[in-house]
Amino acid sequence: MKKKLISFISLLALGLTASCESPGFEASQTTANSLQISSAIDRTNAYLNRGDCAGALQVIQPLYSSLNTNNEIRLVTASTYGCFADLRVFDVALGLSSFSGNLGGAGFWEFLVQEFPSTSIPDDRKPVAAENGIDAVISAVKPGIVAATSDFINTTSYNPGSLVVADRVNDANTYLTFLSMALMGSLLSRYGSPDSSNHRTSALPWLTAPTTPGDGCALASATLNFYDGVTFLSSISPPNMAAVYSSMSTMLASGLDSACSLGCTLICAGASTCTTCPFSLRDRTSCTGLTSDVNSCAAAGINTFINTSWVGTP
């Protein structure tokens, strides 16, 4: 598998040219042959190339939700959900390459809400699309991986996912970085009420442990997955982009752990204990809302860090 970021970005952004129409796979079927799978993937990518997210999902979803699923299907499904989240990988990658602000400062959050505006009325469903894409992409696990049960999520589905970067194929870790930004940006856009300059005008609503289940946990989880993603990309990207990702990874490493520790020691008043961010917080469903729950407290700390560093209108 190639280790260049641009190869997978090209696949995601442009799709594959559809071959001659072949027999499709229907949800009522039990098994699919290789021709049906290959045809479905080609047709899905053709729909994505035209920007038809719904058409793409209609083709690939039956395979993804069946025992026929595999890593190629999972990655194409993730790309389909990225389409719904309005994730334009080339644009975001170029924006990151030219980003010169402080990752721990307001500029980065402003960048995210500019790239991923989202509305709840009417509901554009961008956050849930990004979440579904993340579920798909983290399920692209390397064959033969033996991992601790606690590291896996969605274990009762056909697409169990691993929270461990090293367990997943390279393309999955690459796209996870961008899907995480889509989730972060769409949630911040909805709840931070950014003005025309992308400054926050409303406080984020997930600054205590009881408020974190749901979107608050999702924001914290996406931030940690983004950190994992840029750390991974710094090791495989061309030198100019590797330097950008490495800088982001370094700044996030200390900032996130400090934020999580703040959540445990101050926000939850020591009812839970953490000095670094809990690994399991990468699962957005892991927050219980209790002050004794380390994930909820750490999530509140991360969200407070974002709320504070994304300063309001000057």
NORMOQUI-V586220 format. One record per residue. PSI is psi in degrees with one decimal (NA if undefined). Layout:
[[PSI] [PSI]]
//
This chain:
[[132.8] [148.7] [26.5] [129.1] [-38.9] [-27.8] [-45.4] [-34.9] [-40.9] [-41.4] [-44.0] [-42.3] [-34.6] [-27.3] [178.3] [148.8] [129.5] [140.5] [-177.9] [145.3] [128.7] [167.8] [134.3] [174.5] [131.1] [152.4] [-24.3] [-13.3] [159.8] [-47.9] [154.3] [146.6] [172.4] [-33.0] [-43.0] [-41.1] [-47.4] [-41.7] [-42.5] [-41.1] [-43.7] [-44.3] [-39.3] [-46.2] [-32.1] [-42.1] [-42.1] [-37.2] [-28.9] [-3.3] [18.5] [86.3] [-44.2] [-41.9] [-41.1] [-45.5] [-37.9] [-33.3] [-45.6] [-25.0] [-43.5] [-37.6] [-43.2] [-34.8] [17.6] [172.6] [-7.4] [-6.5] [148.8] [-178.5] [-35.7] [-42.2] [-41.1] [-42.0] [-39.8] [-36.8] [-41.8] [-41.6] [-35.1] [-44.0] [-32.3] [-33.8] [-45.7] [-32.4] [1.5] [41.9] [111.4] [95.4] [-43.7] [-47.3] [-44.3] [-42.5] [-41.9] [-38.8] [-40.8] [-39.0] [-26.3] [1.9] [126.0] [1.6] [-179.9] [122.8] [-28.7] [7.3] [-175.9] [-31.4] [-38.5] [-41.0] [-35.6] [-39.7] [-43.3] [-44.2] [-26.0] [-39.1] [-31.5] [62.0] [144.9] [147.0] [145.2] [-20.7] [104.9] [155.1] [112.8] [-7.1] [22.9] [-42.5] [-44.1] [-31.6] [-44.1] [-39.6] [-45.2] [-36.7] [-40.1] [-43.3] [-41.5] [-44.3] [-33.2] [-7.6] [-2.8] [76.7] [143.8] [141.0] [142.5] [9.1] [131.5] [113.7] [160.1] [142.2] [-35.1] [-16.4] [-8.3] [146.1] [165.5] [42.5] [-15.8] [-0.1] [176.6] [-5.6] [64.5] [141.3] [149.4] [137.7] [-4.7] [123.9] [-45.7] [-17.1] [-19.8] [156.4] [156.0] [-42.7] [-34.8] [-44.2] [-33.8] [-52.5] [-28.2] [-36.7] [-45.4] [-37.1] [-36.5] [-39.7] [-38.0] [-40.6] [-45.0] [-49.8] [-41.5] [-37.3] [-43.3] [-36.7] [-40.1] [-43.9] [-21.2] [-7.1] [58.3] [145.3] [-169.8] [-17.7] [8.3] [22.5] [145.2] [134.1] [-10.2] [142.1] [142.0] [143.3] [11.8] [53.5] [4.5] [159.1] [-45.5] [-20.2] [-4.6] [-30.9] [136.9] [-126.8] [-32.8] [-40.7] [-36.2] [-40.3] [-47.0] [-42.8] [-45.0] [-35.5] [-42.2] [-39.4] [-33.7] [-42.4] [-45.8] [-41.0] [-47.9] [-30.1] [-43.5] [-47.3] [-30.0] [-19.1] [-12.1] [-9.4] [161.9] [155.2] [-41.9] [-42.1] [-33.7] [-37.7] [-38.9] [-49.3] [-38.0] [-40.6] [-43.4] [-44.2] [-43.4] [-44.1] [-37.4] [-34.5] [-51.7] [-37.1] [-42.0] [-42.6] [-39.5] [-40.0] [-43.2] [-42.6] [-39.8] [-40.7] [-40.6] [-43.5] [-36.1] [-54.3] [-41.8] [7.8] [37.0] [8.7] [-23.9] [163.4] [127.3] [141.6] [-15.4] [170.4] [131.8] [135.6] [-38.4] [-10.7] [-10.1] [-15.7] [115.6] [-9.2] [8.7] [-9.4] [129.8] [-17.7] [-0.7] [145.3] [-13.3] [-3.7] [116.7] [-35.5] [-40.5] [-41.9] [-43.5] [-39.1] [-42.4] [-36.1] [-44.3] [-44.8] [-34.1] [-40.0] [-45.6] [-45.5] [-39.6] [-42.1] [-25.2] [80.5] [154.7] [-175.6] [126.0] [NA]]
//
